[in-house]
């Protein structure tokens, strides 16, 4: 897909990976990037990097009316990257309530559903384009200390596969993004290899440009993919070792 001159939309844009995606899209020649997030201050800082090509919008992706209102104003979008997300790092049994689990599903899964439903018709009306949904290798092998997060990403994987089938006739590329751990605020508690957000963002934009339906990028992600395709059992067993986060 030729990104040059296109209008792109990025959710979670005020975060480390989101802002890196905005910059990678601009480097690829995007005519404008609509950066969406709940963090108004972060959006202002992001817009200051390129006021001519970065537009911002405060958006709660779980608010259906707000998502539809944005879609009504953004009829020129051809590329959508859904990279918003939340993780609570709690096991199913140790969590005091399921409130955090509900939030993970609302933000991670239903937020992507609402964005896809609102913007897929717009992308199609503009001649086709791309929708990229951030998933996780944990959509395939559940870690006990964040089992519900993994469930939300597994649901996103099903959504993305379904969207790919539904949009096959309108010339819209649908990309499943499986990043390794990224060095952002969401991952500060984890002592594991992490990737620079800029590296991951560039990999995602490169995958869109190349027309790839899957993007495995970052620390350990390609190795995870290769092992999963051969035999997923060792990955599932390895995941089961992580009983809790270090205090």
URMO-V459495 format. One line per field, one symbol per residue. burial: + if it has 9 or more other C-alpha atoms within 8 Angstrom, else -. A space follows every 50 residues. Layout:
burial = ???
This chain:
burial = --+--+++++++++++++++++-+++-++++++++++----+++-++--- --++++++++++---+++--+-----++++++++-+-+-+++-------- +-++++++++++++++-+++-+++-+-++++++++++++-++++++++++ +++++++-+++-++--++--++++++++++++++--+------+++++++ +++++-+++--++++++++-++-++-++---+--++--++-+--+--
